[in-house]
Amino acid sequence: MSTEYLVTIYDLPNADRSKVRAQHVKDIPANVPNPVRSAGAIYTDESKTKFAGSSFHLVADNKQEIIDFLKKDIYYKEGVWDINHVDIFPIGIAVRLPKKMDGVDESNYKI
C-alpha cells in the first residue's frame, strides 16, 4: 500500500540551479499526481534569495522508491541535490488546499 511522505532534499554547497531550473520545472507536471502531490523550493532566507533545497509530498511504496525518483531528476543528475542529505518521513495530511500549476492534469488525482 502506498504512503505519502514528506521529503526534503538539500542542495550541495554552492550548487547553481539556474542552469537546469527550466528543465526541472518543465518535468514536474508529468509526475503529478503520482508520485508528486506537492513540491517546491526551500530557501535559507525569508526573502527567498538563496536556495537550500527542495521539499515534496510524494506517494510511494517505500523510501527506496523515493530515492530512485529523486535520482531521475535533472537537479540530481547535474549535481544540485545532495542525495546523501535527504529527510523522508511518512505523513498524514489533515487538509490540503489546491494550488494550480500550468500543465498539470488533475483528471487522475485521487486522495
MODELLER restraints for C-alpha pairs under 7 A, 6 or more apart:
rsr = mdl.restraints
at = mdl.atoms
rsr.add(forms.Gaussian(group=physical.xy_distance, feature=features.Distance(at['CA:1:A'], at['CA:61:A']), mean=6.15, stdev=0.5))
rsr.add(forms.Gaussian(group=physical.xy_distance, feature=features.Distance(at['CA:2:A'], at['CA:59:A']), mean=6.14, stdev=0.5))
rsr.add(forms.Gaussian(group=physical.xy_distance, feature=features.Distance(at['CA:2:A'], at['CA:60:A']), mean=5.08, stdev=0.5))
rsr.add(forms.Gaussian(group=physical.xy_distance, feature=features.Distance(at['CA:2:A'], at['CA:61:A']), mean=4.41, stdev=0.5))
rsr.add(forms.Gaussian(group=physical.xy_distance, feature=features.Distance(at['CA:3:A'], at['CA:59:A']), mean=5.45, stdev=0.5))
rsr.add(forms.Gaussian(group=physical.xy_distance, feature=features.Distance(at['CA:3:A'], at['CA:60:A']), mean=5.56, stdev=0.5))
rsr.add(forms.Gaussian(group=physical.xy_distance, feature=features.Distance(at['CA:3:A'], at['CA:61:A']), mean=6.05, stdev=0.5))
rsr.add(forms.Gaussian(group=physical.xy_distance, feature=features.Distance(at['CA:3:A'], at['CA:90:A']), mean=6.70, stdev=0.5))
rsr.add(forms.Gaussian(group=physical.xy_distance, feature=features.Distance(at['CA:4:A'], at['CA:57:A']), mean=6.44, stdev=0.5))
rsr.add(forms.Gaussian(group=physical.xy_distance, feature=features.Distance(at['CA:4:A'], at['CA:58:A']), mean=5.46, stdev=0.5))
rsr.add(forms.Gaussian(group=physical.xy_distance, feature=features.Distance(at['CA:4:A'], at['CA:59:A']), mean=4.31, stdev=0.5))
rsr.add(forms.Gaussian(group=physical.xy_distance, feature=features.Distance(at['CA:4:A'], at['CA:60:A']), mean=6.47, stdev=0.5))
rsr.add(forms.Gaussian(group=physical.xy_distance, feature=features.Distance(at['CA:4:A'], at['CA:90:A']), mean=5.88, stdev=0.5))
rsr.add(forms.Gaussian(group=physical.xy_distance, feature=features.Distance(at['CA:4:A'], at['CA:91:A']), mean=5.86, stdev=0.5))
rsr.add(forms.Gaussian(group=physical.xy_distance, feature=features.Distance(at['CA:5:A'], at['CA:57:A']), mean=5.43, stdev=0.5))
rsr.add(forms.Gaussian(group=physical.xy_distance, feature=features.Distance(at['CA:5:A'], at['CA:58:A']), mean=5.20, stdev=0.5))
rsr.add(forms.Gaussian(group=physical.xy_distance, feature=features.Distance(at['CA:5:A'], at['CA:59:A']), mean=6.21, stdev=0.5))
rsr.add(forms.Gaussian(group=physical.xy_distance, feature=features.Distance(at['CA:5:A'], at['CA:88:A']), mean=6.39, stdev=0.5))
rsr.add(forms.Gaussian(group=physical.xy_distance, feature=features.Distance(at['CA:5:A'], at['CA:89:A']), mean=5.32, stdev=0.5))
rsr.add(forms.Gaussian(group=physical.xy_distance, feature=features.Distance(at['CA:5:A'], at['CA:90:A']), mean=4.24, stdev=0.5))
rsr.add(forms.Gaussian(group=physical.xy_distance, feature=features.Distance(at['CA:5:A'], at['CA:91:A']), mean=5.33, stdev=0.5))
rsr.add(forms.Gaussian(group=physical.xy_distance, feature=features.Distance(at['CA:6:A'], at['CA:56:A']), mean=5.84, stdev=0.5))
rsr.add(forms.Gaussian(group=physical.xy_distance, feature=features.Distance(at['CA:6:A'], at['CA:57:A']), mean=4.79, stdev=0.5))
rsr.add(forms.Gaussian(group=physical.xy_distance, feature=features.Distance(at['CA:6:A'], at['CA:58:A']), mean=6.66, stdev=0.5))
rsr.add(forms.Gaussian(group=physical.xy_distance, feature=features.Distance(at['CA:6:A'], at['CA:88:A']), mean=5.79, stdev=0.5))
rsr.add(forms.Gaussian(group=physical.xy_distance, feature=features.Distance(at['CA:6:A'], at['CA:89:A']), mean=5.22, stdev=0.5))
rsr.add(forms.Gaussian(group=physical.xy_distance, feature=features.Distance(at['CA:6:A'], at['CA:90:A']), mean=6.20, stdev=0.5))
rsr.add(forms.Gaussian(group=physical.xy_distance, feature=features.Distance(at['CA:6:A'], at['CA:91:A']), mean=6.19, stdev=0.5))
rsr.add(forms.Gaussian(group=physical.xy_distance, feature=features.Distance(at['CA:7:A'], at['CA:55:A']), mean=5.54, stdev=0.5))
rsr.add(forms.Gaussian(group=physical.xy_distance, feature=features.Distance(at['CA:7:A'], at['CA:56:A']), mean=5.01, stdev=0.5))
rsr.add(forms.Gaussian(group=physical.xy_distance, feature=features.Distance(at['CA:7:A'], at['CA:57:A']), mean=6.19, stdev=0.5))
rsr.add(forms.Gaussian(group=physical.xy_distance, feature=features.Distance(at['CA:7:A'], at['CA:87:A']), mean=5.59, stdev=0.5))
rsr.add(forms.Gaussian(group=physical.xy_distance, feature=features.Distance(at['CA:7:A'], at['CA:88:A']), mean=4.60, stdev=0.5))
rsr.add(forms.Gaussian(group=physical.xy_distance, feature=features.Distance(at['CA:7:A'], at['CA:89:A']), mean=6.59, stdev=0.5))
rsr.add(forms.Gaussian(group=physical.xy_distance, feature=features.Distance(at['CA:8:A'], at['CA:54:A']), mean=5.73, stdev=0.5))
rsr.add(forms.Gaussian(group=physical.xy_distance, feature=features.Distance(at['CA:8:A'], at['CA:55:A']), mean=4.35, stdev=0.5))
rsr.add(forms.Gaussian(group=physical.xy_distance, feature=features.Distance(at['CA:8:A'], at['CA:56:A']), mean=6.42, stdev=0.5))
rsr.add(forms.Gaussian(group=physical.xy_distance, feature=features.Distance(at['CA:8:A'], at['CA:86:A']), mean=5.64, stdev=0.5))
rsr.add(forms.Gaussian(group=physical.xy_distance, feature=features.Distance(at['CA:8:A'], at['CA:87:A']), mean=5.10, stdev=0.5))
rsr.add(forms.Gaussian(group=physical.xy_distance, feature=features.Distance(at['CA:8:A'], at['CA:88:A']), mean=6.69, stdev=0.5))
rsr.add(forms.Gaussian(group=physical.xy_distance, feature=features.Distance(at['CA:9:A'], at['CA:53:A']), mean=5.61, stdev=0.5))
rsr.add(forms.Gaussian(group=physical.xy_distance, feature=features.Distance(at['CA:9:A'], at['CA:54:A']), mean=5.44, stdev=0.5))
rsr.add(forms.Gaussian(group=physical.xy_distance, feature=features.Distance(at['CA:9:A'], at['CA:55:A']), mean=6.45, stdev=0.5))
rsr.add(forms.Gaussian(group=physical.xy_distance, feature=features.Distance(at['CA:9:A'], at['CA:81:A']), mean=6.59, stdev=0.5))
rsr.add(forms.Gaussian(group=physical.xy_distance, feature=features.Distance(at['CA:9:A'], at['CA:82:A']), mean=6.79, stdev=0.5))
rsr.add(forms.Gaussian(group=physical.xy_distance, feature=features.Distance(at['CA:9:A'], at['CA:85:A']), mean=6.12, stdev=0.5))
rsr.add(forms.Gaussian(group=physical.xy_distance, feature=features.Distance(at['CA:9:A'], at['CA:86:A']), mean=4.38, stdev=0.5))
rsr.add(forms.Gaussian(group=physical.xy_distance, feature=features.Distance(at['CA:9:A'], at['CA:87:A']), mean=6.45, stdev=0.5))
rsr.add(forms.Gaussian(group=physical.xy_distance, feature=features.Distance(at['CA:10:A'], at['CA:52:A']), mean=5.84, stdev=0.5))
rsr.add(forms.Gaussian(group=physical.xy_distance, feature=features.Distance(at['CA:10:A'], at['CA:53:A']), mean=4.00, stdev=0.5))
rsr.add(forms.Gaussian(group=physical.xy_distance, feature=features.Distance(at['CA:10:A'], at['CA:54:A']), mean=6.37, stdev=0.5))
rsr.add(forms.Gaussian(group=physical.xy_distance, feature=features.Distance(at['CA:10:A'], at['CA:81:A']), mean=5.83, stdev=0.5))
rsr.add(forms.Gaussian(group=physical.xy_distance, feature=features.Distance(at['CA:10:A'], at['CA:82:A']), mean=5.73, stdev=0.5))
rsr.add(forms.Gaussian(group=physical.xy_distance, feature=features.Distance(at['CA:10:A'], at['CA:85:A']), mean=5.93, stdev=0.5))
rsr.add(forms.Gaussian(group=physical.xy_distance, feature=features.Distance(at['CA:10:A'], at['CA:86:A']), mean=6.49, stdev=0.5))
rsr.add(forms.Gaussian(group=physical.xy_distance, feature=features.Distance(at['CA:11:A'], at['CA:52:A']), mean=5.68, stdev=0.5))
rsr.add(forms.Gaussian(group=physical.xy_distance, feature=features.Distance(at['CA:11:A'], at['CA:53:A']), mean=4.64, stdev=0.5))
rsr.add(forms.Gaussian(group=physical.xy_distance, feature=features.Distance(at['CA:11:A'], at['CA:80:A']), mean=5.40, stdev=0.5))
rsr.add(forms.Gaussian(group=physical.xy_distance, feature=features.Distance(at['CA:11:A'], at['CA:81:A']), mean=4.33, stdev=0.5))
rsr.add(forms.Gaussian(group=physical.xy_distance, feature=features.Distance(at['CA:11:A'], at['CA:82:A']), mean=5.41, stdev=0.5))
rsr.add(forms.Gaussian(group=physical.xy_distance, feature=features.Distance(at['CA:12:A'], at['CA:80:A']), mean=5.73, stdev=0.5))
rsr.add(forms.Gaussian(group=physical.xy_distance, feature=features.Distance(at['CA:12:A'], at['CA:81:A']), mean=5.66, stdev=0.5))
rsr.add(forms.Gaussian(group=physical.xy_distance, feature=features.Distance(at['CA:12:A'], at['CA:82:A']), mean=5.11, stdev=0.5))
rsr.add(forms.Gaussian(group=physical.xy_distance, feature=features.Distance(at['CA:15:A'], at['CA:80:A']), mean=5.10, stdev=0.5))
rsr.add(forms.Gaussian(group=physical.xy_distance, feature=features.Distance(at['CA:16:A'], at['CA:80:A']), mean=6.60, stdev=0.5))
rsr.add(forms.Gaussian(group=physical.xy_distance, feature=features.Distance(at['CA:17:A'], at['CA:80:A']), mean=6.31, stdev=0.5))
rsr.add(forms.Gaussian(group=physical.xy_distance, feature=features.Distance(at['CA:20:A'], at['CA:74:A']), mean=6.87, stdev=0.5))
rsr.add(forms.Gaussian(group=physical.xy_distance, feature=features.Distance(at['CA:24:A'], at['CA:73:A']), mean=6.97, stdev=0.5))
rsr.add(forms.Gaussian(group=physical.xy_distance, feature=features.Distance(at['CA:24:A'], at['CA:74:A']), mean=5.93, stdev=0.5))
rsr.add(forms.Gaussian(group=physical.xy_distance, feature=features.Distance(at['CA:24:A'], at['CA:75:A']), mean=6.86, stdev=0.5))
rsr.add(forms.Gaussian(group=physical.xy_distance, feature=features.Distance(at['CA:29:A'], at['CA:103:A']), mean=5.68, stdev=0.5))
rsr.add(forms.Gaussian(group=physical.xy_distance, feature=features.Distance(at['CA:29:A'], at['CA:104:A']), mean=4.65, stdev=0.5))
rsr.add(forms.Gaussian(group=physical.xy_distance, feature=features.Distance(at['CA:32:A'], at['CA:104:A']), mean=6.52, stdev=0.5))
rsr.add(forms.Gaussian(group=physical.xy_distance, feature=features.Distance(at['CA:33:A'], at['CA:109:A']), mean=5.77, stdev=0.5))
rsr.add(forms.Gaussian(group=physical.xy_distance, feature=features.Distance(at['CA:34:A'], at['CA:59:A']), mean=6.51, stdev=0.5))
rsr.add(forms.Gaussian(group=physical.xy_distance, feature=features.Distance(at['CA:35:A'], at['CA:58:A']), mean=5.09, stdev=0.5))
rsr.add(forms.Gaussian(group=physical.xy_distance, feature=features.Distance(at['CA:35:A'], at['CA:59:A']), mean=4.78, stdev=0.5))
rsr.add(forms.Gaussian(group=physical.xy_distance, feature=features.Distance(at['CA:35:A'], at['CA:60:A']), mean=6.54, stdev=0.5))
rsr.add(forms.Gaussian(group=physical.xy_distance, feature=features.Distance(at['CA:36:A'], at['CA:56:A']), mean=6.94, stdev=0.5))
rsr.add(forms.Gaussian(group=physical.xy_distance, feature=features.Distance(at['CA:36:A'], at['CA:57:A']), mean=6.13, stdev=0.5))
rsr.add(forms.Gaussian(group=physical.xy_distance, feature=features.Distance(at['CA:36:A'], at['CA:58:A']), mean=4.72, stdev=0.5))
rsr.add(forms.Gaussian(group=physical.xy_distance, feature=features.Distance(at['CA:36:A'], at['CA:59:A']), mean=6.60, stdev=0.5))
rsr.add(forms.Gaussian(group=physical.xy_distance, feature=features.Distance(at['CA:37:A'], at['CA:57:A']), mean=5.27, stdev=0.5))
rsr.add(forms.Gaussian(group=physical.xy_distance, feature=features.Distance(at['CA:37:A'], at['CA:58:A']), mean=5.69, stdev=0.5))
rsr.add(forms.Gaussian(group=physical.xy_distance, feature=features.Distance(at['CA:38:A'], at['CA:56:A']), mean=5.48, stdev=0.5))
rsr.add(forms.Gaussian(group=physical.xy_distance, feature=features.Distance(at['CA:38:A'], at['CA:57:A']), mean=5.06, stdev=0.5))
rsr.add(forms.Gaussian(group=physical.xy_distance, feature=features.Distance(at['CA:39:A'], at['CA:55:A']), mean=5.70, stdev=0.5))
rsr.add(forms.Gaussian(group=physical.xy_distance, feature=features.Distance(at['CA:39:A'], at['CA:56:A']), mean=4.29, stdev=0.5))
rsr.add(forms.Gaussian(group=physical.xy_distance, feature=features.Distance(at['CA:39:A'], at['CA:57:A']), mean=6.46, stdev=0.5))
rsr.add(forms.Gaussian(group=physical.xy_distance, feature=features.Distance(at['CA:40:A'], at['CA:54:A']), mean=5.71, stdev=0.5))
rsr.add(forms.Gaussian(group=physical.xy_distance, feature=features.Distance(at['CA:40:A'], at['CA:55:A']), mean=5.55, stdev=0.5))
rsr.add(forms.Gaussian(group=physical.xy_distance, feature=features.Distance(at['CA:40:A'], at['CA:56:A']), mean=6.60, stdev=0.5))
rsr.add(forms.Gaussian(group=physical.xy_distance, feature=features.Distance(at['CA:41:A'], at['CA:51:A']), mean=6.91, stdev=0.5))
rsr.add(forms.Gaussian(group=physical.xy_distance, feature=features.Distance(at['CA:41:A'], at['CA:53:A']), mean=5.93, stdev=0.5))
rsr.add(forms.Gaussian(group=physical.xy_distance, feature=features.Distance(at['CA:41:A'], at['CA:54:A']), mean=4.31, stdev=0.5))
rsr.add(forms.Gaussian(group=physical.xy_distance, feature=features.Distance(at['CA:41:A'], at['CA:55:A']), mean=6.13, stdev=0.5))
rsr.add(forms.Gaussian(group=physical.xy_distance, feature=features.Distance(at['CA:42:A'], at['CA:51:A']), mean=6.01, stdev=0.5))
rsr.add(forms.Gaussian(group=physical.xy_distance, feature=features.Distance(at['CA:42:A'], at['CA:52:A']), mean=5.46, stdev=0.5))
rsr.add(forms.Gaussian(group=physical.xy_distance, feature=features.Distance(at['CA:42:A'], at['CA:53:A']), mean=5.25, stdev=0.5))
rsr.add(forms.Gaussian(group=physical.xy_distance, feature=features.Distance(at['CA:42:A'], at['CA:54:A']), mean=5.25, stdev=0.5))
rsr.add(forms.Gaussian(group=physical.xy_distance, feature=features.Distance(at['CA:42:A'], at['CA:55:A']), mean=6.52, stdev=0.5))
rsr.add(forms.Gaussian(group=physical.xy_distance, feature=features.Distance(at['CA:43:A'], at['CA:50:A']), mean=5.58, stdev=0.5))
rsr.add(forms.Gaussian(group=physical.xy_distance, feature=features.Distance(at['CA:43:A'], at['CA:51:A']), mean=4.36, stdev=0.5))
rsr.add(forms.Gaussian(group=physical.xy_distance, feature=features.Distance(at['CA:43:A'], at['CA:52:A']), mean=4.70, stdev=0.5))
rsr.add(forms.Gaussian(group=physical.xy_distance, feature=features.Distance(at['CA:43:A'], at['CA:53:A']), mean=6.88, stdev=0.5))
rsr.add(forms.Gaussian(group=physical.xy_distance, feature=features.Distance(at['CA:44:A'], at['CA:50:A']), mean=5.76, stdev=0.5))
rsr.add(forms.Gaussian(group=physical.xy_distance, feature=features.Distance(at['CA:44:A'], at['CA:51:A']), mean=6.10, stdev=0.5))
rsr.add(forms.Gaussian(group=physical.xy_distance, feature=features.Distance(at['CA:44:A'], at['CA:52:A']), mean=5.40, stdev=0.5))
rsr.add(forms.Gaussian(group=physical.xy_distance, feature=features.Distance(at['CA:60:A'], at['CA:66:A']), mean=6.52, stdev=0.5))
rsr.add(forms.Gaussian(group=physical.xy_distance, feature=features.Distance(at['CA:70:A'], at['CA:76:A']), mean=6.81, stdev=0.5))
rsr.add(forms.Gaussian(group=physical.xy_distance, feature=features.Distance(at['CA:71:A'], at['CA:77:A']), mean=6.80, stdev=0.5))
rsr.add(forms.Gaussian(group=physical.xy_distance, feature=features.Distance(at['CA:75:A'], at['CA:81:A']), mean=5.63, stdev=0.5))
